[in-house]
Amino acid sequence: MADKIVILTGAGISAESGLGTFRDEGGLWAKHRIEDVATPEGFARDPALVHGFYNARRVQAASAVPNPAHTALARLQRDWPGEVVIVTQNVDGLHEKAGATAIHMHGELSGALCFACGHRWTAPPQMSPGEPCPACAAPTGRPDIVWFGEMPYHMDEIEDHLLGCDLFAAIGTSGQVYPAAGFVQGAAYAGARTIELNLAESEITGAFEDHRIGPASEVVPAWVA
Ligand SMILES: CC(C)NC(=O)[C@H](Cc1c[nH]c2ccccc12)NC(=O)[C@H](CCCC/N=C(/NCCC(=O)O)S[C@H]1O[C@H](COP(=O)(O)OP(=O)(O)OC[C@H]2O[C@@H](n3cnc4c(N)ncnc43)[C@H](O)[C@@H]2O)[C@@H](O)[C@H]1O)NC(=O)OCc1ccccc1
């Protein structure tokens, strides 16, 4: 029985597709305060600011193309005799554009959510305050994104995959945000081998047995090959 592989991806895998990361030089959090644009409180305080932040990223992500790291993971998922599960913190659709399937634990820019009735629909390119819900007609549409202080999506499914995997890999993540940053401990505890692929050391480098340092577009295809 071929190994089961779980791969966690972060903003670093999409950096070479032109999508800014959060914490690197000139990253998203250098230009915006997390509290203002990525918390439910910030959305309640100034929905126009938050919609503006995600509208700009939605347009950028729509024209972005996958890089060799995304395509290598799609190939691995297609050709590996065992199960390959991609869990992403990213809200861009680049894994899917590369032909892979991924569990979006922090939501997707392409999605809209009604915080009154819970209905989900495809987000229009530009959302605005009071965005009407097509199901309950209430003016309560928000980006379908997991903000700080909110429970990430698909956690039970993800935990099942972590406890049953033979190899856990993390690609392009700084390991500063939980619960994603704790996945390596869960997988290692369940007996999985662990590898980190990143441009530089991260907050959780010490938790991994193996490492590949370099740009994702180079180290990921080399690792998959
Ligand atoms: C800041 C941090 C301390 N705070 C948290 O972790 C909080 C609070 C918290 C919970 N538990 C804790 C325990 C301890 C301390 C704090 C907490 N967590 C939460 O609020 C979470 C919700 C967090 C989700 C917030 N939303 C995001 N994103 C969507 C929004 C949006 O996209 O706008 S988080 C966002 O930042 C996170 C980190 O970003 P990265 O992807 O890692 O990107 P970053 O820029 O940081 O790093 C890039 C990396 O790539 C590398 N790189 C760059 N270029 C390349 C390149 N070319 N190639 C390769 N690598 C490269 C760089 O070297 C770097 O290492 C990602 O998750 C990303 O999605 N919710 C929650 O905990 O709910 C309750 C709960 C309780 C129990 C069980 C479950 C839940």
Ligand as a Chemical Component Dictionary entry (heavy atoms), coordinates in Angstrom:
data_LIG
# 
_chem_comp.id                   LIG 
_chem_comp.type                 NON-POLYMER 
_chem_comp.pdbx_formal_charge   0 
_chem_comp.three_letter_code    LIG 
# 
loop_
_chem_comp_atom.comp_id 
_chem_comp_atom.atom_id 
_chem_comp_atom.alt_atom_id 
_chem_comp_atom.type_symbol 
_chem_comp_atom.charge 
_chem_comp_atom.model_Cartn_x 
_chem_comp_atom.model_Cartn_y 
_chem_comp_atom.model_Cartn_z 
_chem_comp_atom.pdbx_ordinal 
LIG C1  C1  C 0 -1.113  35.526 14.401 1  
LIG C2  C2  C 0 -1.316  34.243 15.196 2  
LIG C3  C3  C 0 -0.510  34.206 16.450 3  
LIG N1  N1  N 0 -2.762  34.109 15.502 4  
LIG C4  C4  C 0 -3.352  32.914 15.365 5  
LIG O1  O1  O 0 -2.771  31.904 15.036 6  
LIG C5  C5  C 0 -4.829  32.944 15.603 7  
LIG C6  C6  C 0 -5.121  32.817 17.100 8  
LIG C7  C7  C 0 -4.689  31.564 17.687 9  
LIG C8  C8  C 0 -5.390  30.420 17.663 10 
LIG N2  N2  N 0 -4.675  29.447 18.290 11 
LIG C9  C9  C 0 -3.503  29.960 18.739 12 
LIG C10 C10 C 0 -2.445  29.359 19.402 13 
LIG C11 C11 C 0 -1.374  30.128 19.712 14 
LIG C12 C12 C 0 -1.375  31.504 19.358 15 
LIG C13 C13 C 0 -2.443  32.094 18.660 16 
LIG C14 C14 C 0 -3.494  31.310 18.352 17 
LIG N3  N3  N 0 -5.488  31.889 14.831 18 
LIG C15 C15 C 0 -6.788  32.088 14.483 19 
LIG O2  O2  O 0 -7.435  33.064 14.772 20 
LIG C16 C16 C 0 -7.425  30.974 13.666 21 
LIG C17 C17 C 0 -7.768  31.440 12.236 22 
LIG C18 C18 C 0 -6.580  31.825 11.502 23 
LIG C19 C19 C 0 -6.935  32.080 10.032 24 
LIG C20 C20 C 0 -6.834  33.543 9.695  25 
LIG N4  N4  N 0 -6.911  33.733 8.232  26 
LIG C21 C21 C 0 -5.860  33.700 7.420  27 
LIG N5  N5  N 0 -5.991  33.838 6.071  28 
LIG C22 C22 C 0 -7.298  34.148 5.506  29 
LIG C23 C23 C 0 -7.374  35.604 5.400  30 
LIG C24 C24 C 0 -6.710  36.133 4.164  31 
LIG O3  O3  O 0 -6.138  35.376 3.388  32 
LIG O4  O4  O 0 -6.810  37.343 4.008  33 
LIG S1  S1  S 0 -4.297  33.396 8.086  34 
LIG C25 C25 C 0 -3.120  33.794 6.843  35 
LIG O5  O5  O 0 -1.871  33.917 7.497  36 
LIG C26 C26 C 0 -1.323  32.608 7.658  37 
LIG C27 C27 C 0 0.161   32.579 7.499  38 
LIG O6  O6  O 0 0.465   32.960 6.274  39 
LIG P1  P1  P 0 1.455   32.085 5.336  40 
LIG O7  O7  O 0 0.604   31.458 4.309  41 
LIG O8  O8  O 0 2.341   31.219 6.122  42 
LIG O9  O9  O 0 2.257   33.297 4.683  43 
LIG P2  P2  P 0 3.402   34.197 5.341  44 
LIG O10 O10 O 0 3.455   35.420 4.526  45 
LIG O11 O11 O 0 3.250   34.302 6.821  46 
LIG O12 O12 O 0 4.730   33.319 5.075  47 
LIG C28 C28 C 0 5.131   33.051 3.755  48 
LIG C29 C29 C 0 6.213   31.992 3.854  49 
LIG O13 O13 O 0 6.565   31.605 2.527  50 
LIG C30 C30 C 0 7.961   31.706 2.358  51 
LIG N6  N6  N 0 8.189   32.097 0.952  52 
LIG C31 C31 C 0 8.101   33.341 0.399  53 
LIG N7  N7  N 0 8.329   33.271 -0.944 54 
LIG C32 C32 C 0 8.548   31.941 -1.229 55 
LIG C33 C33 C 0 8.856   31.218 -2.422 56 
LIG N8  N8  N 0 8.993   31.835 -3.601 57 
LIG N9  N9  N 0 9.009   29.879 -2.345 58 
LIG C34 C34 C 0 8.899   29.230 -1.138 59 
LIG N10 N10 N 0 8.591   29.861 0.042  60 
LIG C35 C35 C 0 8.440   31.193 -0.011 61 
LIG C36 C36 C 0 8.450   32.736 3.360  62 
LIG O14 O14 O 0 9.790   32.461 3.716  63 
LIG C37 C37 C 0 7.486   32.486 4.547  64 
LIG O15 O15 O 0 7.974   31.461 5.391  65 
LIG C38 C38 C 0 -1.992  31.724 6.659  66 
LIG O16 O16 O 0 -2.755  30.845 7.391  67 
LIG C39 C39 C 0 -2.865  32.679 5.872  68 
LIG O17 O17 O 0 -4.011  32.048 5.422  69 
LIG N11 N11 N 0 -8.693  30.620 14.223 70 
LIG C40 C40 C 0 -8.770  29.978 15.396 71 
LIG O18 O18 O 0 -7.791  29.685 16.038 72 
LIG O19 O19 O 0 -10.075 29.642 15.732 73 
LIG C41 C41 C 0 -10.286 28.963 16.988 74 
LIG C42 C42 C 0 -9.872  27.516 16.912 75 
LIG C43 C43 C 0 -9.663  26.865 18.025 76 
LIG C44 C44 C 0 -9.326  25.523 18.028 77 
LIG C45 C45 C 0 -9.137  24.801 16.850 78 
LIG C46 C46 C 0 -9.361  25.470 15.755 79 
LIG C47 C47 C 0 -9.703  26.849 15.751 80 
# 
loop_
_chem_comp_bond.comp_id 
_chem_comp_bond.atom_id_1 
_chem_comp_bond.atom_id_2 
_chem_comp_bond.value_order 
_chem_comp_bond.pdbx_ordinal 
LIG C1  C2  SING 1  
LIG C2  C3  SING 2  
LIG C2  N1  SING 3  
LIG N1  C4  SING 4  
LIG C4  O1  DOUB 5  
LIG C4  C5  SING 6  
LIG C5  C6  SING 7  
LIG C5  N3  SING 8  
LIG C6  C7  SING 9  
LIG C7  C8  DOUB 10 
LIG C7  C14 SING 11 
LIG C8  N2  SING 12 
LIG N2  C9  SING 13 
LIG C9  C10 SING 14 
LIG C9  C14 DOUB 15 
LIG C10 C11 DOUB 16 
LIG C11 C12 SING 17 
LIG C12 C13 DOUB 18 
LIG C13 C14 SING 19 
LIG N3  C15 SING 20 
LIG C15 O2  DOUB 21 
LIG C15 C16 SING 22 
LIG C16 C17 SING 23 
LIG C16 N11 SING 24 
LIG C17 C18 SING 25 
LIG C18 C19 SING 26 
LIG C19 C20 SING 27 
LIG C20 N4  SING 28 
LIG N4  C21 DOUB 29 
LIG C21 N5  SING 30 
LIG C21 S1  SING 31 
LIG N5  C22 SING 32 
LIG C22 C23 SING 33 
LIG C23 C24 SING 34 
LIG C24 O3  DOUB 35 
LIG C24 O4  SING 36 
LIG S1  C25 SING 37 
LIG C25 O5  SING 38 
LIG C25 C39 SING 39 
LIG O5  C26 SING 40 
LIG C26 C27 SING 41 
LIG C26 C38 SING 42 
LIG C27 O6  SING 43 
LIG O6  P1  SING 44 
LIG P1  O7  DOUB 45 
LIG P1  O8  SING 46 
LIG P1  O9  SING 47 
LIG O9  P2  SING 48 
LIG P2  O10 DOUB 49 
LIG P2  O11 SING 50 
LIG P2  O12 SING 51 
LIG O12 C28 SING 52 
LIG C28 C29 SING 53 
LIG C29 O13 SING 54 
LIG C29 C37 SING 55 
LIG O13 C30 SING 56 
LIG C30 N6  SING 57 
LIG C30 C36 SING 58 
LIG N6  C31 SING 59 
LIG N6  C35 SING 60 
LIG C31 N7  DOUB 61 
LIG N7  C32 SING 62 
LIG C32 C33 SING 63 
LIG C32 C35 DOUB 64 
LIG C33 N8  SING 65 
LIG C33 N9  DOUB 66 
LIG N9  C34 SING 67 
LIG C34 N10 DOUB 68 
LIG N10 C35 SING 69 
LIG C36 O14 SING 70 
LIG C36 C37 SING 71 
LIG C37 O15 SING 72 
LIG C38 O16 SING 73 
LIG C38 C39 SING 74 
LIG C39 O17 SING 75 
LIG N11 C40 SING 76 
LIG C40 O18 DOUB 77 
LIG C40 O19 SING 78 
LIG O19 C41 SING 79 
LIG C41 C42 SING 80 
LIG C42 C43 SING 81 
LIG C42 C47 DOUB 82 
LIG C43 C44 DOUB 83 
LIG C44 C45 SING 84 
LIG C45 C46 DOUB 85 
LIG C46 C47 SING 86 
# 
